[in-house]
């Protein structure tokens, strides 16, 4: 299928529901911390043998970095689009099934606000 070449922005992000995406989202939610592969395996319930390989693939794509045995997100590699995609998905998952998720018209009765932020009468 053809795409608009100028607006097309490919992503190297791992597909949703993969070990790579789970690791990346976890590290992105803890941007100031480094984790050992064994800690990631335990925290995310991923087989220990998969974590090292996945981290190296993420490093090849520039998403993670490491010092010794500790791995962290590579914030500099994130552009606004990538950060937004992961952030929005994380928020959606966090609130999945709540009142607002189950009721599409939750905002139907909200008052309109004018430029000063006060309700129109």
N, C-alpha and C positions, 0 to 999 in steps of 0.2 A: 504494500500500500504506500503510495507516495505521501510525503510530508512537506510542509512548508519549511524549506531549508533554513531560512533566516530565523525562524522562531523555534526550530527543533533544538533541544538541548539534551543530548544523550546522557545517561547516568551510568556510572560504574557501580552504583549501589547494588549490593546483593539483593536478590529477590526476597520478598516478604516470607516469613515463616521458614527461613533457612538459618543454619548455625551462624553464618556470617552476619546476617542482619541482626540476629539476637545479640551477638557479641558487640556489634557496632552500636546498637541502640543502648545497650547497657553501659558501654564506655562513654557514649555521648551524654548519658544521664549522670555521669560521674567525671566530668572533664578535668578535674584537678587531681585525680587519683590514678595510680598505676596498680595493676593487678597481675599476679602470677597466673600462668595458664591453669594451674591446678585450682586456683581460686575462682577463675571464670567457669571452669568445668563444674565445680561444685555449686556455685551460685546459679548457673543457668541450666543445670542438669543436662550437660552436653558431655558425651564420652571424652575422656581425657585425650585419647589418640586423635580426635578431630580438632581439638582446640589449637594446637601448635600449627597444623597445616592451614587452618582457617586464618589464623593471625598473620601468617606469612603472606597469604593471598591478599588480605586486607592491607598489609604493609606495601605490597607491590603496587596496589592501586592508590597508595598514599593516604589511606584513611586512618591508619594507626601508626604509632611509633613505639620504640622500646628503648629502655636503658637496662642493660643486664637482663635479668629475668622478668622485669616489670613492663607491662604493656599499657598504653593509654591511647585515648583518641587523639588524632592529629587535627586540632582545631583549625590550623591554617589551611588545611586541605578542604575545609567545608566552605562552600559558597552559600549564599542566602537560600538558594533553591533547595540544596541538599539538607541544610539544617531545618528549613521549614517543613520539608517532606517528612523527615524523621520525627520532628517535634509534633507536627499535627497528628501523625499516626500514633505516637505515644499517648497524646492527650485523648484521642478517640478511643484507644484501647482502655485507658484508665477509667473513662466514664461510660464505657459501653454498658448498655442495659439500664442506665439510670433514667429518671423521669423524662429528661429532655431528649434522650435517645429514643425512648419509646413513644414520644408524643411530638410528631413533626410540626404541629401547629402551636407549640408552646408559647410562641411569641405573638400570637394573634391578638391578644388583649393588652399588649404593652402600649403605654401612651406614646404618642409622637413627641419628640423633644425638639425645641427650637434651637437656634444657634447658641443660646446662653445655657442650654441644658435643662431648661424648665419645661414642664409638661404644658402642651397646648390645651386651652380650655374650650 
